[in-house]
Amino acid sequence: MTPDSHGQHRPRQVSRDGEMQLKSAAGSRVRTTSDGSLDVMASVGGVRGLIESSLPSVAFLAAFLVTEDLMASLIGSVAVGVAFAVVRVVQKGSLVQSLAGLIGILICAFVAYRSGDARDFYAWGFLINAGYLLAFLVSILVRWPFLGLLFGIVRGEAFEWRKDPVRRRRYALATWILLAVPGLRLLVQVPLYLADDVAGLGTARLVMGIPLYALALWVGWMITRPAVAPPAGPTEPAEPAEQPKPTEPAGDSPRTEGSS
């Protein structure tokens, strides 16, 4: 906030370069179609993103259920993650995107290896979800809801939505919906972890992964759509202007019969 000439505080304006950088960062996670609607599949990485995020966990779960060998299951999961990262690098994809998924898999594998417990392969995910839940909650409490920041930049309205109480409340509601995703994950998966149900935990992790996040993202986008002004109705034709009455030409008045 910066003081104006009257000593009052007004929102700090975002520079053009800063706005473009924010829009680029937001656009890397949220994609829209040509008509401006949300492209859910592209926003979650498309089919390839779904496969790359899910297959390492599938490989771990399948290998462990078949062999009950933790080390072999960890090696299989890491091998799948490494293969995906190598393919992205060879195809000259984003290095950050290539390594982000692999690093997550390595952390999960390391935690499970150190404890010797297969269920700890999923323990790191609890910390990640708790972090998201806390971040979303704080953004709502300070009246800068996360989806307002994200969608506002993508839609080109920057932070103007904060001046409209109705839009601010809608972005807060959308962020509550997104917050429910990590909340539900913890509510369902922590009891499975405590019950040492590796199969149930792994299945819940897959089902409540990207598909659930994509659904919350779509619902949030729909309820925060800007209001569209109604089309103008037909206008009544204007009444024709009243024509002026003709005036008699100036000159001598006509002589009447019998006048002298």
Buried (B, 14 or more C-beta within 10 A) or exposed (E): EEEEEEEEEEEEEBEEEEBEEBBEEBBEEBBBEEEEEBBBEEBBBEEEBBBBBBBBBBBBBBBBEEEEEBEBBBBBBBEBBBBBBEEBEEEEEEEEBBBEBBEBBBBBBBBBBEEEBBBBBBBBBBEEBBEBBEEBBEBBEEEBBBBBBBBBBBBEBBBEBBEBEEBBEBBBBBBBBBBBBBBBBBEBBBEBBEEEBBEBBBBBBBEBBBBBBBEBBBBBBEEBEEEEEEEEEEEEEEEEEEEEEEEEEEEEEEEEEEEE
